[in-house]
């Protein structure tokens, strides 16, 4: 019998920004790196003969947990990739659920009946992952190996080996980032010893600890934000009210806030890029807005995040990072490698928020009221 440890990748950008992340090659997040460190300790004393991984960045990075204490070659295999999401790739989950709730429900609770343009079928991902794992098991009879793959890919494989039909897929829960499932394969049999074990994680490192979507029959949840272009002809008052409130929070008063100037800039931003000014929804409720300037920094290779704003009732709930994700996605497609923004020296809360998501201070600039801290994040 071959012992196979199936490992889901660490938290990556799609998990953090709540965007479709099939074969989109997002990076591991700061929390993901902590998960990898915890996973390394879990496997420190486990005897392993081989290590296989999907070739995507988040799985290769996660495989580093095993490599820390084991001198094994890392063998990458495209067959271990995540389900290809087709036109859902890098789209906010909130938008996907709003546009087609029935198909989103199928994705989580009846994947054989999930079909979107350009996407791979659940049967196809099942076939390629199980073929790869059985091939590895045959090559390492009587040994133990580790295989790093992805959430839906592992779920498809587990359903196959447990003979669970598509309509009962919820019997196989979604696995936390770096969760481990254990299989024993040999003599024509596959035994699932345990699945989706995340005991090496604690409340500070688990991705799932603060989420509820994975417990439900539907993949839709109010914490998945939706982004729609803001029409300044209809919503200029909303835009200015948000900007005014953000200004007060940053500077302590409205002194220096010039509505006509910022409205004019917003119109220019929308003219330069259709996604530059977005109204943000949480379910059916307006939750905030995000604005970027696609022209600023073009010659130097950076993007500029102008405004990242959540309405008061939606703050301090871990949602604002999805606004960063919107800007990051847009600027990557424009070939930018860095994302910059200004934070008021007095706004310590905002500075700490951006630092949490890997922005760092690179300088300062004079602002309309006082000094502004210039922050930058590699993208």
C-alpha positions in Angstrom: 0.0 0.0 0.0 1.1 3.5 -0.8 0.4 6.3 1.7 -0.6 9.5 0.0 -0.8 12.8 1.8 -3.0 15.2 -0.3 -2.3 18.8 0.7 -4.3 21.8 -0.3 -2.3 25.0 -1.1 -1.8 27.8 1.4 -4.0 30.9 1.3 -3.5 32.8 -2.0 -4.8 36.0 -3.5 -8.0 34.5 -4.8 -8.9 33.3 -1.3 -8.1 36.7 0.3 -9.6 38.9 -2.4 -12.7 36.6 -2.8 -12.2 36.2 -6.6 -12.4 33.1 -8.8 -9.1 31.3 -8.6 -9.0 28.2 -10.7 -5.9 28.2 -12.9 -5.4 32.0 -12.4 -1.9 32.0 -10.9 -2.3 34.1 -7.7 0.4 34.5 -5.1 0.5 33.2 -1.5 -0.6 35.8 1.0 1.1 36.7 4.3 -1.3 34.4 6.2 -0.5 31.7 3.6 3.2 31.9 4.5 2.3 31.4 8.2 0.2 28.3 7.1 3.2 27.0 5.2 5.4 27.4 8.3 2.9 25.4 10.4 2.6 22.8 7.7 6.4 22.4 7.7 6.3 21.5 11.4 3.5 19.0 10.8 5.6 17.1 8.3 8.9 17.5 10.0 9.1 13.9 11.2 7.0 12.3 8.6 9.0 9.9 6.4 8.4 10.7 2.7 9.8 9.3 -0.5 8.5 11.7 -3.0 6.9 15.1 -3.4 4.5 16.1 -6.2 2.8 19.4 -6.9 0.7 21.3 -9.3 2.8 23.7 -11.3 0.9 26.8 -10.2 2.7 29.3 -7.9 0.5 28.8 -4.8 1.1 25.0 -4.8 4.8 25.2 -5.5 5.2 27.7 -2.6 3.2 25.4 -0.3 5.4 22.4 -1.3 8.2 24.4 0.3 6.8 23.3 3.7 7.8 19.7 2.9 11.1 20.7 1.4 12.1 22.5 4.6 12.9 19.3 6.4 13.1 16.8 3.5 15.7 16.7 0.8 13.4 15.6 -2.0 13.2 16.8 -5.6 9.9 18.7 -6.3 8.1 17.2 -9.3 5.5 19.5 -10.8 2.5 18.1 -12.8 -0.1 20.1 -14.7 -2.6 17.3 -14.0 -2.7 18.5 -10.4 -3.9 22.0 -11.3 -7.2 23.4 -10.0 -10.4 23.2 -12.0 -10.2 25.7 -14.9 -13.0 28.2 -14.2 -13.2 29.6 -17.7 -14.9 33.0 -17.8 -15.2 32.9 -14.0 -11.4 33.3 -13.6 -10.4 36.3 -11.5 -14.0 37.6 -11.2 -15.3 38.5 -7.8 -17.4 35.8 -6.2 -20.0 38.4 -5.3 -20.4 39.3 -9.0 -20.7 35.7 -10.0 -23.3 34.8 -7.4 -25.4 37.9 -8.4 -25.2 37.2 -12.1 -26.1 33.5 -11.9 -27.0 32.3 -8.4 -28.3 28.9 -9.7 -24.9 28.2 -11.3 -23.1 29.3 -8.2 -25.2 26.9 -6.2 -24.3 24.1 -8.6 -20.6 24.9 -8.3 -20.7 24.2 -4.5 -23.5 21.6 -4.2 -23.9 19.8 -7.6 -20.7 20.4 -9.6 -21.6 17.9 -12.4 -24.3 20.4 -13.3 -22.0 23.4 -13.2 -21.3 24.7 -16.7 -19.9 28.1 -17.7 -18.2 29.2 -21.0 -14.6 28.1 -21.3 -14.6 26.1 -18.1 -13.4 22.6 -17.4 -16.0 20.0 -16.3 -16.0 18.5 -12.8 -15.6 15.0 -14.5 -12.5 16.2 -16.3 -10.7 17.5 -13.2 -11.7 14.3 -11.4 -10.2 12.1 -14.2 -6.9 13.9 -14.5 -6.2 14.2 -10.7 -7.1 10.6 -9.9 -5.0 9.4 -12.9 -2.0 11.3 -11.6 -2.4 10.2 -8.0 -2.8 6.5 -9.0 0.3 6.8 -11.2 2.3 8.1 -8.3 1.0 5.4 -6.0 2.0 2.8 -8.5 5.5 4.2 -8.7 6.0 4.3 -4.9 4.5 1.1 -3.6 4.9 0.6 0.1 6.2 4.2 0.5 4.7 7.5 1.7 4.4 10.5 -0.6 3.1 14.1 -0.5 0.9 15.6 -3.2 0.1 19.3 -3.2 -3.0 20.3 -5.2 -6.1 22.5 -5.0 -9.4 22.7 -3.2 -11.9 21.6 -5.9 -9.4 19.2 -7.4 -9.0 17.4 -4.1 -12.7 17.5 -3.4 -13.4 15.9 -6.8 -10.9 13.2 -6.1 -12.3 12.5 -2.7 -15.9 12.3 -4.1 -14.7 9.8 -6.7 -13.0 7.5 -4.1 -15.8 7.7 -1.7 -18.4 7.0 -4.4 -20.3 10.2 -3.5 -22.5 11.5 -6.4 -22.5 15.1 -7.5 -25.8 16.0 -5.7 -24.3 14.8 -2.4 -21.0 16.6 -2.8 -21.6 18.6 0.5 -20.7 15.3 2.3 -17.2 16.2 1.4 -16.6 19.6 3.0 -14.4 22.2 1.5 -10.9 22.0 2.9 -9.1 24.8 4.7 -5.9 26.2 3.1 -3.1 23.6 3.8 -5.6 21.0 5.0 -4.3 17.5 4.6 -6.2 14.4 3.5 -4.7 10.9 3.8 -5.2 8.1 1.3 -3.9 4.5 1.2 -3.7 3.1 -2.3 -2.9 -0.5 -3.4 -4.2 -3.8 -4.5 -6.8 -2.1 -6.6 -8.3 -0.3 -3.5 -8.3 3.2 -2.2 -9.0 4.0 1.4 -9.7 7.5 2.6 -8.3 7.5 6.1 -9.1 11.1 6.9 -9.8 14.3 4.9 -9.4 18.0 5.2 -7.5 17.9 8.5 -6.3 21.4 9.6 -5.1 20.6 13.1 -1.7 22.2 12.4 -3.5 25.6 12.2 -4.8 27.8 15.0 -7.3 30.6 15.0 -4.7 33.1 13.8 -3.6 31.0 10.8 -6.8 29.3 9.6 -8.4 30.8 6.5 -11.8 29.2 7.3 -12.0 30.2 11.0 -13.6 33.6 10.1 -15.7 32.4 7.2 -19.1 30.7 6.8 -19.5 30.2 3.1 -17.8 26.7 3.2 -20.4 25.5 5.7 -23.4 26.3 3.5 -25.0 24.6 0.5 -24.4 27.7 -1.6 -21.1 29.4 -2.4 -22.8 32.8 -2.2 -22.4 34.9 0.9 -22.8 38.5 1.9 -19.1 38.8 2.6 -18.3 38.3 -1.1 -18.5 41.9 -2.4 -19.9 42.8 -5.8 -18.4 45.6 -8.0 -20.4 47.6 -10.5 -19.3 50.8 -12.4 -20.5 53.9 -10.6 -22.4 56.3 -12.9 -21.4 59.8 -12.0 -24.3 61.2 -13.8 -26.6 59.5 -11.3 -24.4 59.0 -8.3 -22.2 62.1 -8.0 -23.7 62.9 -4.6 -23.0 59.4 -3.3 -19.4 59.7 -4.6 -18.8 63.1 -3.0 -20.4 62.0 0.3 -18.1 59.0 0.4 -15.0 61.1 -0.5 -16.0 63.7 2.1 -16.4 61.1 4.8 -13.0 59.6 3.9 -11.4 63.0 4.0 -12.9 63.7 7.5 -11.6 60.4 8.8 -8.1 61.0 7.3 -7.7 64.7 8.3 -10.1 65.3 11.2 -12.2 67.9 9.3 -13.4 68.9 5.8 -10.8 71.6 5.5 -9.1 71.3 2.2 -11.8 69.1 0.6 -12.8 70.6 -2.8 -15.8 68.7 -4.2 -15.5 70.1 -7.8 -11.8 69.1 -8.0 -12.3 65.5 -6.9 -15.4 65.1 -9.1 -13.5 66.3 -12.1 -10.7 63.9 -11.3 -13.1 61.0 -11.0 -14.6 61.8 -14.4 -11.1 61.7 -15.9 -10.3 58.4 -14.2 -13.5 56.8 -15.7 -12.6 58.1 -19.1 -9.2 56.5 -18.9 -10.4 53.1 -17.6 -14.0 51.7 -17.5 -13.4 50.0 -14.1 -11.6 52.9 -12.4 -14.6 53.9 -10.3 -16.7 51.1 -8.8 -19.7 51.1 -6.5 -19.3 48.2 -4.1 -22.2 46.1 -2.8 -22.6 43.6 0.0 -25.5 41.5 -1.1 -28.1 44.0 -2.1 -26.7 46.8 0.2 -24.3 49.5 -1.0 -21.1 49.0 1.0 -18.6 51.5 -0.4 -16.6 52.4 -3.4 -13.1 52.0 -4.9 -11.4 54.4 -7.3 -8.0 54.2 -9.2 -6.1 56.3 -11.6 -5.0 54.3 -14.6 -2.8 57.1 -16.1 -0.8 58.0 -13.0 2.4 55.9 -12.9 2.0 54.5 -16.3 5.5 55.4 -17.4 7.0 54.1 -14.2 5.1 50.8 -14.1 2.9 51.4 -11.1 -0.8 51.8 -10.6 -2.4 54.4 -8.3 -5.2 53.5 -5.8 -7.0 56.8 -5.3 -9.8 55.9 -2.9 -10.6 52.7 -0.9 -13.8 53.4 1.1 -16.3 51.3 3.1 -19.4 52.8 4.6 -19.2 52.9 8.4 -21.5 49.9 9.0 -19.3 47.6 6.8 -16.0 48.5 8.3 -13.7 46.4 10.5 -15.1 43.2 9.2 -12.3 42.1 6.9 -14.0 43.3 3.7 -11.9 46.3 2.6 -9.1 44.0 1.3 -11.4 43.0 -1.6 -11.3 46.6 -2.8 -7.5 46.3 -3.0 -8.0 43.1 -5.0 -10.1 44.9 -7.6 -7.4 47.5 -8.2 -4.6 44.9 -8.2 -6.5 42.8 -10.8 -7.0 45.7 -13.1 -3.4 47.0 -12.9 -1.9 43.5 -13.5 -3.8 43.3 -16.7 -2.3 46.7 -17.7 1.2 45.3 -17.0 1.9 47.2 -13.8 4.1 45.7 -11.2 3.4 47.9 -8.2 0.4 49.5 -6.6 0.8 52.9 -4.8 -1.4 55.1 -2.6 -1.3 58.0 -0.2 -2.2 57.7 3.5 -2.5 60.8 5.8 0.2 60.8 8.6 -2.7 61.2 11.1 -4.6 58.1 9.8 -2.8 55.4 11.7 -5.7 52.9 11.3 -5.5 53.1 7.5 -1.7 52.8 7.5 -1.9 49.6 9.6 -4.6 48.3 7.3 -2.4 48.7 4.2 0.7 47.3 6.0 -1.3 44.2 6.9 -1.6 43.6 3.1 2.1 44.2 2.3 2.1 47.8 1.5 5.3 49.5 2.8 6.2 53.1 3.3 8.6 54.3 0.6 8.5 58.1 1.1 6.2 61.1 1.7 4.6 63.9 -0.3 3.0 67.2 0.6 -0.8 67.0 0.7 -3.7 69.5 0.6 -3.7 69.6 4.4 -0.5 68.0 5.6 2.1 65.4 4.8 1.0 62.2 3.1 2.8 58.9 3.5 3.6 57.2 0.2 3.0 53.5 0.3 3.7 50.7 -2.3 2.9 47.1 -2.8 4.4 44.8 -5.3 1.8 43.1 -7.6 
